């Protein structure tokens, strides 16, 4: 039996709001392609960043700045197949232009680049 003089229990906190939902039309606006890292150098002005040159097919190479330096050695990235967000607006990161984003999963204290299970040519559409 509960004591009627006891204070009422505090209400449970509301769950934290998650990311906003997007429609399928919003998702279709994003362009993902496979790419092959052809060069990787440490960013000259940031300890956590690499500057990648990525072959994205069709004779096009993109420069992508990525914060994966603590998780990969530069030489292990060269030749690696990755997934690139192609139509992300370019951004200056510590004075270097980034022309896209490589996708990665993070958790349990590590980061892992997303890469196709089977090798496909650079520029292959990801859907």
Backbone torsions as a table, in degrees:
resi	resn	phi	psi	omega
1	UNK	NA	138.3	-178.8
2	UNK	-90.4	150.8	179.9
3	UNK	-82.2	118.8	-178.5
4	UNK	-65.0	-18.0	179.0
5	UNK	-86.0	-11.1	-178.8
6	UNK	-71.4	145.0	178.7
7	UNK	-65.0	148.0	177.6
8	UNK	-67.1	144.0	178.3
9	UNK	-63.5	147.3	178.9
10	UNK	-66.2	142.4	177.9
11	UNK	-65.2	150.0	178.4
12	UNK	-63.6	140.2	179.2
13	UNK	-65.0	146.6	177.8
14	UNK	-67.6	143.6	178.4
15	UNK	-61.9	147.1	178.3
16	UNK	-64.2	138.2	179.6
17	UNK	-67.4	140.2	178.0
18	UNK	-89.3	-175.9	177.0
19	UNK	-61.0	151.6	178.4
20	UNK	-62.5	143.1	176.2
21	UNK	-74.4	144.2	175.9
22	UNK	-117.6	152.1	177.2
23	UNK	-82.7	164.9	176.3
24	UNK	-61.5	-32.5	177.6
25	UNK	-66.2	-38.4	175.6
26	UNK	-62.4	-46.2	-178.8
27	UNK	-61.1	-39.3	-179.1
28	UNK	-64.8	-17.3	177.7
29	UNK	-70.6	-22.1	-179.5
30	UNK	-82.7	140.9	178.8
31	UNK	-116.8	116.5	178.0
32	UNK	-112.0	133.9	175.8
33	UNK	-137.1	159.5	173.0
34	UNK	-82.6	151.8	176.9
35	UNK	-143.0	164.7	178.0
36	UNK	-124.5	122.1	-179.9
37	UNK	-68.4	122.3	179.9
38	UNK	-108.4	-14.3	177.4
39	UNK	-156.0	143.8	177.7
40	UNK	-145.0	121.7	178.0
41	UNK	-132.7	148.3	175.5
42	UNK	-63.2	140.7	175.7
43	UNK	-64.7	134.3	-175.9
44	UNK	-73.1	-13.5	-174.4
45	UNK	-127.7	19.0	-179.0
46	UNK	-158.1	122.4	-176.9
47	UNK	-69.0	-21.4	-175.2
48	UNK	-99.8	-2.2	-172.4
49	UNK	-112.4	146.5	167.0
50	UNK	-112.0	153.3	170.1
51	UNK	-109.1	114.9	-177.2
52	UNK	-104.3	142.8	166.5
53	UNK	-106.3	123.5	-174.2
54	UNK	-122.9	123.6	173.4
55	UNK	-75.3	115.8	-178.8
56	UNK	-109.7	21.1	175.5
57	UNK	84.9	165.9	177.9
58	UNK	62.2	24.8	-179.4
59	UNK	77.2	8.9	-178.0
60	UNK	-101.1	136.0	174.1
61	UNK	-119.4	135.5	178.1
62	UNK	-113.7	144.8	172.0
63	UNK	-97.0	123.9	-178.1
64	UNK	-127.7	127.3	175.8
65	UNK	-96.3	128.9	-174.9
66	UNK	-136.7	140.5	-178.7
67	UNK	-88.7	53.8	-176.6
68	UNK	-115.5	12.3	-173.9
69	UNK	-62.0	-31.9	-179.8
70	UNK	-73.6	-11.8	-172.5
71	UNK	-114.2	-14.0	-177.4
72	UNK	-138.2	146.9	168.0
73	UNK	-85.8	144.3	-177.2
74	UNK	-54.8	-42.6	-176.1
75	UNK	-67.5	-25.9	178.7
76	UNK	-78.5	-14.9	179.1
77	UNK	-85.3	-29.9	-179.1
78	UNK	-65.3	125.4	-177.6
79	UNK	94.3	-10.0	-178.4
80	UNK	-75.4	138.4	175.1
81	UNK	-88.4	135.5	-175.1
82	UNK	-134.8	170.9	173.9
83	UNK	-108.5	129.3	-175.3
84	UNK	-118.0	134.1	169.4
85	UNK	-82.6	113.0	-170.7
86	UNK	-85.0	-33.8	-172.5
87	UNK	-104.9	26.4	172.0
88	UNK	-75.6	136.2	179.3
89	UNK	-60.2	136.4	178.2
90	UNK	-58.5	149.2	179.9
91	UNK	-141.7	148.5	174.6
92	UNK	-91.7	120.1	178.6
93	UNK	-115.5	106.6	-178.4
94	UNK	53.7	40.7	174.9
95	UNK	88.2	4.3	179.6
96	UNK	-123.2	132.4	-179.8
97	UNK	-73.3	133.4	173.5
98	UNK	-112.0	125.1	-173.9
99	UNK	-107.1	33.6	-179.9
100	UNK	158.4	-167.3	179.4
101	UNK	-146.1	136.1	170.9
102	UNK	-90.2	139.7	-177.9
103	UNK	-88.6	143.0	-179.6
104	UNK	-146.5	154.7	173.3
105	UNK	-102.9	143.7	178.1
106	UNK	-133.3	146.5	178.0
107	UNK	165.1	159.8	178.5
108	UNK	52.8	35.5	175.1
109	UNK	77.3	15.2	179.8
110	UNK	-140.4	169.2	176.8
111	UNK	-131.6	136.8	-180.0
112	UNK	-131.4	120.9	177.3
113	UNK	-63.7	141.3	174.4
114	UNK	-78.1	131.8	-176.4
115	UNK	-142.7	144.0	179.2
116	UNK	-62.9	144.7	178.3
117	UNK	-68.4	-39.4	176.2
118	UNK	-109.3	147.0	180.0
119	UNK	-70.9	129.5	175.9
120	UNK	-127.5	156.8	-178.0
121	UNK	-65.0	145.5	173.0
122	UNK	-53.6	139.6	-179.3
123	UNK	94.9	-1.6	178.3
124	UNK	-67.1	138.1	-179.6
125	UNK	-69.8	138.0	175.2
126	UNK	-110.1	128.1	-179.9
127	UNK	-141.2	NA	NA
